[in-house]
Amino acid sequence: AADKIRLMPQDFFAELCEQIIQHLNHKIPGVNTAELCQRIQTSGVEINTGDLAKIANILSFLFSTAARNNLSTEELVTTLGSAGSTLPKHAVQVIRHVWNEQGKAIAASEDARDMATVGQFVDMKWKLGVAMSSDTCRSLKYPYVTVTLTVADPSGQITDKSFEMTIPQFKNFSRQFKEMASVLETV
């Protein structure tokens, strides 16, 4: 991971750190590593989404552990140095700055000791389609619904999950959402 961090421009690394801090403070649902990766690649840096997700997970673990242990900025930087860290100087400087500016908010958060262990729902999209034919069946005319859920996992990684349903399955899915809405109205 340190090699990939070395490749990242300082401004993108800082943006990633800030988004992770915001996620840990529950200000944003997660970090969209796919979008950030695309912007980094556009700037001419060779990095893939998987590597960026690993870096995000490492930083999330670093910041949440520092919050749990209520580390000061100097303690965090000293710990990074004493752990035989091979992080480049620019990365340590960014971590120092971000933690100094925003780390106290995580440490002060009531949830710092119990960081989220489940994902968070971000968005849902659906579309209706009809399968007209296939190579084995000339006339299907089979309607289906494609649902795409956008979810932020506990580390803040935003991913899309897609699945298809038949019309009866979608009606059942919709009915369950209506039931949830009616229960929530009573709360």
C-alpha contacts under 8 A as a table, 3 or more apart, distances in Angstrom:
res1	aa1	res2	aa2	distance
1	A	4	K	5.19
1	A	5	I	6.19
1	A	51	D	7.25
1	A	54	K	7.19
1	A	55	I	6.16
2	A	5	I	4.95
2	A	6	R	6.12
2	A	86	T	6.29
2	A	87	L	5.45
2	A	88	P	7.37
3	D	6	R	5.08
3	D	7	L	6.62
4	K	7	L	5.13
4	K	8	M	6.54
4	K	47	I	7.14
4	K	51	D	7.23
5	I	8	M	5.15
5	I	13	F	7.51
5	I	55	I	7.46
5	I	87	L	7.47
5	I	88	P	7.54
5	I	91	A	7.31
6	R	9	P	7.87
6	R	87	L	7.52
6	R	88	P	6.00
6	R	91	A	7.85
7	L	45	V	6.82
7	L	46	E	7.83
8	M	12	F	6.61
8	M	13	F	6.23
8	M	40	I	7.59
8	M	45	V	6.95
9	P	12	F	5.55
9	P	13	F	6.36
10	Q	13	F	5.05
10	Q	14	A	6.04
10	Q	90	H	6.50
10	Q	91	A	7.09
10	Q	94	V	7.56
11	D	14	A	5.06
11	D	15	E	6.17
12	F	15	E	4.97
12	F	16	L	6.17
12	F	36	L	7.94
12	F	40	I	7.12
13	F	16	L	5.10
13	F	17	C	6.25
13	F	91	A	7.18
13	F	94	V	7.54
14	A	17	C	5.08
14	A	18	E	6.11
14	A	94	V	5.82
14	A	95	I	7.74
14	A	98	V	7.58
15	E	18	E	5.10
15	E	19	Q	6.13
16	L	19	Q	5.19
16	L	20	I	6.24
16	L	31	V	7.65
16	L	56	A	7.17
17	C	20	I	5.15
17	C	21	I	6.25
17	C	56	A	7.90
17	C	59	L	7.02
17	C	94	V	7.87
17	C	95	I	7.15
17	C	98	V	6.96
18	E	21	I	5.09
18	E	22	Q	6.15
18	E	98	V	6.59
19	Q	22	Q	4.99
19	Q	23	H	6.08
19	Q	28	I	7.74
19	Q	30	G	7.57
19	Q	31	V	6.08
20	I	23	H	4.96
20	I	24	L	6.16
20	I	30	G	7.37
20	I	31	V	6.58
20	I	56	A	7.30
20	I	59	L	7.42
20	I	60	S	6.08
20	I	156	G	7.04
21	I	24	L	5.08
21	I	25	N	6.16
21	I	60	S	7.76
21	I	63	F	7.37
21	I	102	Q	7.10
21	I	103	G	7.21
21	I	106	I	7.53
22	Q	25	N	4.98
22	Q	26	H	6.25
22	Q	27	K	5.19
22	Q	28	I	5.91
23	H	26	H	4.95
23	H	27	K	5.73
23	H	28	I	4.96
23	H	29	P	5.92
23	H	30	G	5.40
23	H	31	V	7.25
23	H	156	G	6.36
24	L	27	K	7.63
24	L	60	S	7.78
24	L	64	S	7.31
24	L	106	I	6.65
24	L	115	M	7.65
25	N	28	I	7.89
25	N	105	A	6.99
25	N	106	I	5.70
25	N	109	S	7.32
26	H	29	P	6.66
28	I	31	V	7.92
29	P	120	Q	6.57
29	P	121	F	7.94
29	P	122	V	6.62
29	P	152	A	6.05
29	P	156	G	6.74
30	G	152	A	5.21
30	G	153	D	7.48
30	G	155	S	7.60
30	G	156	G	3.85
30	G	157	Q	5.67
30	G	158	I	5.73
31	V	152	A	7.65
31	V	156	G	5.20
31	V	157	Q	5.25
31	V	158	I	5.83
32	N	35	E	5.62
32	N	36	L	6.40
32	N	157	Q	6.32
32	N	158	I	5.12
32	N	159	T	7.80
33	T	36	L	4.98
33	T	37	C	5.71
33	T	49	T	6.38
33	T	52	L	6.48
33	T	53	A	6.24
33	T	157	Q	6.63
33	T	158	I	6.98
34	A	37	C	5.10
34	A	38	Q	6.22
34	A	49	T	5.72
35	E	38	Q	5.18
35	E	39	R	6.45
36	L	39	R	5.14
36	L	40	I	6.22
37	C	40	I	5.05
37	C	41	Q	6.09
37	C	47	I	7.00
37	C	48	N	6.56
37	C	49	T	5.76
37	C	52	L	6.81
38	Q	41	Q	5.11
38	Q	42	T	6.12
39	R	42	T	4.98
39	R	43	S	6.42
40	I	43	S	5.16
40	I	44	G	6.85
40	I	45	V	5.88
40	I	46	E	7.91
40	I	47	I	7.55
41	Q	44	G	5.15
41	Q	45	V	4.93
41	Q	46	E	5.85
41	Q	47	I	6.56
42	T	45	V	7.29
47	I	51	D	6.64
47	I	52	L	7.09
48	N	51	D	5.49
48	N	52	L	6.39
49	T	52	L	5.07
49	T	53	A	6.02
50	G	53	A	5.05
50	G	54	K	6.31
51	D	54	K	5.10
51	D	55	I	6.35
52	L	55	I	5.05
52	L	56	A	6.15
53	A	56	A	4.95
53	A	57	N	6.14
53	A	157	Q	6.82
54	K	57	N	5.07
54	K	58	I	6.19
55	I	58	I	5.11
55	I	59	L	6.17
56	A	59	L	5.16
56	A	60	S	5.98
56	A	155	S	7.66
56	A	157	Q	7.67
57	N	60	S	5.02
57	N	61	F	6.10
57	N	155	S	5.84
57	N	156	G	7.98
57	N	157	Q	7.98
58	I	61	F	5.15
58	I	62	L	6.08
59	L	62	L	4.86
59	L	63	F	6.07
60	S	63	F	5.30
60	S	64	S	5.99
60	S	155	S	6.20
60	S	156	G	7.94
61	F	64	S	5.25
61	F	65	T	5.87
61	F	155	S	7.86
62	L	65	T	5.31
62	L	66	A	6.10
63	F	66	A	5.04
63	F	67	A	6.10
63	F	99	W	7.86
63	F	103	G	7.62
64	S	67	A	4.98
64	S	68	R	6.07
64	S	106	I	7.70
64	S	112	A	6.99
64	S	115	M	7.48
65	T	68	R	5.01
65	T	69	N	6.15
66	A	69	N	5.17
66	A	70	N	5.86
66	A	71	L	5.25
66	A	76	L	6.77
66	A	107	A	7.86
67	A	70	N	4.80
67	A	71	L	6.41
67	A	103	G	7.17
67	A	104	K	7.71
67	A	106	I	5.87
67	A	107	A	4.35
67	A	112	A	6.16
67	A	113	R	7.91
68	R	71	L	7.99
68	R	107	A	6.62
68	R	112	A	5.70
68	R	113	R	5.38
70	N	107	A	5.69
71	L	74	E	7.93
71	L	75	E	5.65
71	L	76	L	5.91
72	S	75	E	5.12
72	S	76	L	6.20
72	S	100	N	7.89
73	T	76	L	5.20
73	T	77	V	6.28
73	T	96	R	6.08
73	T	99	W	6.17
73	T	100	N	5.55
74	E	77	V	5.13
74	E	78	T	5.95
74	E	96	R	7.84
75	E	78	T	5.05
75	E	79	T	5.96
76	L	79	T	5.08
76	L	80	L	6.19
76	L	96	R	7.76
77	V	80	L	5.06
77	V	81	G	6.24
77	V	92	V	7.10
77	V	96	R	6.52
78	T	81	G	5.06
78	T	82	S	6.03
79	T	82	S	5.12
79	T	83	A	6.01
80	L	83	A	5.41
80	L	84	G	7.22
80	L	85	S	5.68
81	G	84	G	5.84
81	G	85	S	5.50
82	S	85	S	7.02
87	L	91	A	6.30
87	L	92	V	6.61
88	P	91	A	5.41
88	P	92	V	6.57
89	K	92	V	5.15
89	K	93	Q	6.13
90	H	93	Q	5.05
90	H	94	V	6.21
91	A	94	V	5.09
91	A	95	I	6.13
92	V	95	I	5.05
92	V	96	R	6.01
93	Q	96	R	5.05
93	Q	97	H	6.13
94	V	97	H	5.08
94	V	98	V	6.02
95	I	98	V	5.25
95	I	99	W	5.88
96	R	99	W	5.32
96	R	100	N	5.91
97	H	100	N	5.08
97	H	101	E	6.10
98	V	101	E	5.17
98	V	102	Q	5.80
98	V	103	G	6.82
99	W	102	Q	5.35
99	W	103	G	4.17
99	W	104	K	7.33
100	N	103	G	5.93
100	N	104	K	7.38
101	E	104	K	7.53
102	Q	105	A	5.75
102	Q	106	I	7.41
103	G	106	I	5.41
103	G	107	A	6.43
104	K	107	A	4.93
104	K	108	A	5.92
105	A	108	A	5.12
105	A	109	S	6.05
106	I	109	S	4.99
106	I	112	A	6.10
107	A	112	A	6.00
108	A	112	A	7.33
109	S	112	A	5.36
110	E	113	R	7.25
111	D	114	D	5.16
111	D	115	M	5.89
112	A	115	M	5.75
115	M	154	P	7.94
116	A	119	G	7.48
116	A	154	P	5.66
117	T	154	P	5.56
118	V	153	D	6.63
118	V	154	P	5.52
119	G	151	V	6.53
119	G	152	A	5.37
119	G	153	D	4.05
119	G	154	P	5.02
120	Q	151	V	5.64
120	Q	152	A	5.05
120	Q	153	D	6.34
120	Q	154	P	7.50
121	F	149	L	7.56
121	F	150	T	6.43
121	F	151	V	4.71
121	F	152	A	6.46
122	V	149	L	7.63
122	V	150	T	5.29
122	V	151	V	5.28
122	V	152	A	6.70
123	D	149	L	5.90
123	D	150	T	4.91
123	D	151	V	7.12
124	M	147	V	7.11
124	M	148	T	5.69
124	M	149	L	4.52
124	M	150	T	6.07
125	K	147	V	5.79
125	K	148	T	5.14
125	K	149	L	6.55
126	W	145	V	6.73
126	W	146	T	5.47
126	W	147	V	4.32
126	W	148	T	6.13
127	K	145	V	5.66
127	K	146	T	5.38
127	K	147	V	6.72
128	L	143	P	7.18
128	L	144	Y	5.95
128	L	145	V	4.56
128	L	146	T	6.45
129	G	143	P	5.67
129	G	144	Y	5.37
129	G	145	V	6.07
129	G	146	T	7.45
130	V	141	K	5.94
130	V	142	Y	5.31
130	V	143	P	4.20
130	V	144	Y	6.06
131	A	134	S	7.88
131	A	140	L	6.11
131	A	141	K	5.50
131	A	142	Y	5.07
131	A	143	P	6.34
131	A	144	Y	7.73
132	M	138	R	7.86
132	M	139	S	6.07
132	M	140	L	5.12
132	M	141	K	4.67
132	M	142	Y	6.76
133	S	137	C	5.82
133	S	138	R	4.98
133	S	139	S	5.03
133	S	140	L	5.01
133	S	141	K	7.02
134	S	137	C	5.10
134	S	138	R	6.11
134	S	139	S	7.77
134	S	140	L	7.46
135	D	138	R	7.04
137	C	140	L	6.42
143	P	166	T	6.95
143	P	167	I	6.84
144	Y	164	E	6.66
144	Y	165	M	5.74
144	Y	166	T	4.82
144	Y	167	I	5.82
145	V	164	E	5.57
145	V	165	M	5.27
145	V	166	T	6.35
145	V	167	I	6.73
145	V	170	F	6.90
146	T	162	S	6.99
146	T	163	F	5.78
146	T	164	E	4.40
146	T	165	M	6.49
147	V	162	S	5.57
147	V	163	F	5.51
147	V	164	E	6.20
147	V	165	M	7.88
148	T	160	D	6.36
148	T	161	K	5.53
148	T	162	S	4.23
148	T	163	F	6.62
149	L	160	D	5.56
149	L	161	K	5.12
149	L	162	S	6.26
150	T	158	I	6.84
150	T	159	T	5.73
150	T	160	D	4.45
150	T	161	K	6.37
151	V	158	I	5.60
151	V	159	T	5.49
151	V	160	D	6.28
151	V	161	K	7.54
152	A	155	S	7.69
152	A	156	G	5.27
152	A	157	Q	5.31
152	A	158	I	4.24
152	A	159	T	6.34
153	D	156	G	5.26
153	D	157	Q	5.42
153	D	158	I	6.51
153	D	159	T	7.81
154	P	157	Q	7.42
165	M	168	P	7.93
165	M	169	Q	5.59
165	M	170	F	5.83
166	T	169	Q	5.15
166	T	170	F	6.17
167	I	170	F	5.03
167	I	171	K	6.16
168	P	171	K	5.04
168	P	172	N	6.31
169	Q	172	N	5.15
169	Q	173	F	6.15
170	F	173	F	4.84
170	F	174	S	6.02
171	K	174	S	5.04
171	K	175	R	6.09
172	N	175	R	5.01
172	N	176	Q	6.26
173	F	176	Q	5.25
173	F	177	F	6.49
174	S	177	F	5.12
174	S	178	K	6.34
175	R	178	K	5.05
175	R	179	E	6.26
176	Q	179	E	5.01
176	Q	180	M	6.25
177	F	180	M	5.03
177	F	181	A	6.18
178	K	181	A	5.01
178	K	182	S	6.23
179	E	182	S	5.19
179	E	183	V	6.25
180	M	183	V	5.15
180	M	184	L	6.11
181	A	184	L	5.06
181	A	185	E	6.25
182	S	185	E	5.14
182	S	186	T	6.80
183	V	186	T	5.40
183	V	187	V	6.89
184	L	187	V	5.24
